Amino acid sequence: MKIRIGYELIYNCPQPTPMILILSVHFTRASDLIIPDYLITEPTIPITAYRDNFGNWCNRIVAPQGRLRLFADALVRDTGQPDRAISQAKQTPVQELPDETLLFLLGSRYCETDRLSEIAWQLFDKSPSGWARVQAICDFVNQHITFGYKHARCTKTAWEAFQERSGVCRDYAHLAIAFCRCMNIPARYCSGYLGDIGMPPPYGVMDFAGWFEAYLDGHWYTFDARNNTPRIGRVLIARGRDAADVAIACTFGPNTLESFKVRTEQVNEIGIG
């Protein structure tokens, strides 16, 4: 399967404004790129790049005064298979977890394990451990939160999403991540492309998606508390402790985001036409 992905962001800045952008497809999918997702700017400006502490590919720019268009148009090869579901995957005792997973047991900016720990144990202590427990968490979060862009708030935390019972995909992910960590299951936030491939209409407006990965039986597995079903065509951009680590744009000065578009769609084998 081939999937066309891309984005267009249009900013207007009253003065030159430094920005850090996390928009590039994750290095684990680099070999699947048929047409690379090069960041293009109008007007043309210098771009430098680096990898952050989580291995995400970041671009640095200084947006000029006035209007700046950022865009990419790429083609990625995908297996066409839904997310893996390994129901027999077991939970690893904390003392046996690899060192690099321990960070994802701790509380973070949007995932307050201290405030949610008692609630998590009340809700999930009796559920079977391992895959079944993570799925029980996803089931609960999926039913507990009502989705709606009108509920979006960039400062909303997992605790607030639990209390307000509303949010967008990142809020589903944050609450599920926090519950997993409370139950001693490492969990990390993921951002990327996720279209409606294999799903019945009607289709919503495309946006970047948020989901999470849980560490079970020596592997990281994909879970999606918002959709709560294996999906086709997930293309990873970045991973981190929570959404604060994978923000698509961090701006260091006044600016207005005038337009925001995301594309992800299956295309035929002839090309991207």
C-alpha positions, -999 to +999 in steps of 0.1 A: +000+000+000+011+036-007+000+065+014+003+101+005+011+123+035+019+159+040+010+192+057+008+229+052+012+254+080+010+292+073+023+315+100+024+353+101+050+368+123+053+405+132+091+401+137+118+374+130+108+344+151+129+313+160+110+280+157+116+244+164+096+220+143+089+183+148+072+174+115+095+148+099+086+111+097+103+091+124+136+075+115+121+040+120+099+046+089+126+063+068+132+032+047+094+033+038+096+067+022+093+066-015+092+103-018+108+120+012+088+145+034+113+173+029+103+205+047+098+233+021+095+269+030+080+299+012+099+322+012+131+301+011+150+304+045+179+284+061+170+252+079+192+233+103+184+199+119+192+178+149+179+148+168+164+153+203+169+131+233+141+108+221+156+104+186+130+126+170+142+146+139+138+183+146+142+213+123+153+248+134+143+279+115+140+317+120+106+327+105+110+360+087+087+390+094+054+385+076+039+354+060+057+320+061+044+288+044+057+255+056+048+224+037+057+188+027+043+163+002+055+127+006+047+091-004+052+063+021+050+025+016+029+007+042+022-029+049-016-022+048-019-043+080-037-031+111-019-025+144-006-057+160-027-071+188-007-096+210-032-106+236-007-130+254+019-103+259+029-102+296+037-073+319+074-071+329+081-067+366+096-033+374+128-048+387+133-065+353+126-036+330+154-023+308+169+010+321+158+029+290+121+022+298+121+035+334+116+072+323+083+061+309+071+050+343+074+084+358+050+113+359+054+141+333+040+175+323+007+162+311+005+128+329+002+133+367+007+098+381+007+112+416-029+125+413-042+094+394-024+065+411-051+057+437-078+060+410-059+037+387-055+010+413-091+012+422-101+008+385-076-017+372-062-037+401-086-066+395-080-067+357-056-094+343-021-080+340-002-075+307-020-068+274-055-073+290-048-046+316-036-021+289-067-029+269-089-024+300-074+010+304-081+019+268-116+006+271-122+028+301-107+059+287-125+055+254-158+054+272-150+080+298-139+108+275-162+124+249-143+135+218-147+170+203-124+197+190-144+222+210-129+205+241-093+210+230-070+230+253-033+230+250-028+231+287-052+202+295-036+174+315-046+138+321-061+147+355-082+174+339-093+151+311-104+126+337-123+152+356-138+170+326-146+138+307-139+154+273-110+161+250-092+152+218-069+124+208-040+137+229-062+138+260-072+101+255-035+092+251-024+112+281-050+097+304-042+061+292-005+067+296-009+080+331-030+050+341-005+026+326+024+042+344+004+041+377+000+003+371+038+000+366+036-004+328+060+019+308+040+040+283+051+067+259+033+093+238+033+091+200+023+116+173+019+110+136-004+106+106-035+084+109-061+086+081-094+068+076-080+039+056-103+009+060-129+028+080-164+036+068-175+072+061-183+098+071-147+111+075-136+140+096-111+168+089-076+155+088-052+163+116-021+149+132-030+121+156-019+112+191-017+076+204+006+057+228+029+027+231+031+004+261+061-018+270+051-055+274+071-087+272+102-069+258+085-049+231+067-016+226+031-021+213+008+005+198-025+013+216-050+040+207-075+048+234-094+073+212-102+049+183-098+018+205-095-005+175-065-017+153-061+008+125-043+008+091-018+033+078-004+047+110+028+067+102+049+078+132+065+112+135+077+114+171+078+098+205+082+113+240+070+113+276+039+133+265+027+159+240+052+185+254+081+164+240+066+161+205+050+195+198+049+200+160+060+236+165+076+256+193+078+293+186+099+318+204+081+351+197+047+364+187+030+347+157-004+338+142-011+304+127-033+314+098-038+280+082-033+244+092-038+214+069-028+177+071-031+151+044-030+114+047-047+092+021-042+059+002-032+063-034-030+039-063+002+022-076+006+046-105+017+076-085+006+104-063-012+125-090 
